Amino acid sequence: MDGTWELKDQIRSSYIDINNIAPDEAQITAIINLIPDRIKDLADEWGWDDTEVRDFIYVLIRDSKFE
């Protein structure tokens, strides 16, 4: 499976959980740009659905006030 698709799916899932609405592509891109390299490296090793990666993305979206 394509890592970019998995990343976007993880962002959409967390975003919907927090905001009850799907993000648009600009919001997804903005969120991707905020993810630090260490999290991207973890995702490369363990996948975007890894607990630490998933939790980081959830908290990033929650605390960044993306709406």
N, C-alpha and C positions, 0 to 999 in steps of 0.2 A: 504494500500500500504506500502511496506517496506521502512523504513526511509533511509536505505543505498542506495537503488535504487534512491530515490528522491534526496539525496545529490549528488550522482554521476551525475544524470541528470542535476542538477543545475550547477555543475562545468562544464560539457560538454557544456552546452548552453552558459554560460558566456565565456568560453575559445574560442569557435568557433566565437562568436561575436567579440572578441578582435583579434584573430590570424588567422581567416579564415581557420582553420584546427582543426580537433578533437584531443584532448589530448590522449596520450596512458595511460595505467593503472598505470605506474610508476609516471607519472605527476599527475594523479588524486590522487594517494596515497600521494604524496608530498604536494599537496594543502590541502588535508584533515588534514594532520599533522600540518599545519599552522593555522588552524581555532581555535580560542580561545574557551575555555569552555563556556564563556558567550554567544557566538553566537550559539554554539551547544545547550545550554539550551533554548535560544529563539526558535530555530528550533524545539526542543522537544515540546515546548508549542504551537507554531503557525504554524509550518511546514517550510519546506525548501524553499517554494515559497513565504514566507512572505517578504514584501518589504525590511525591514531592513536587514534580513538575505541575501536575494538575492543581495542587493546592496553591502553588506560587501564582499561577495564572488567575485563579479565583480571587485571591487576595489583591493582586495587582488591579484587576478590574474593579473590585469592590472599593478599594481605597483611592482609585484614580478618578472617580466620579464620571465615568463614561456613561452618557445618556443620549 
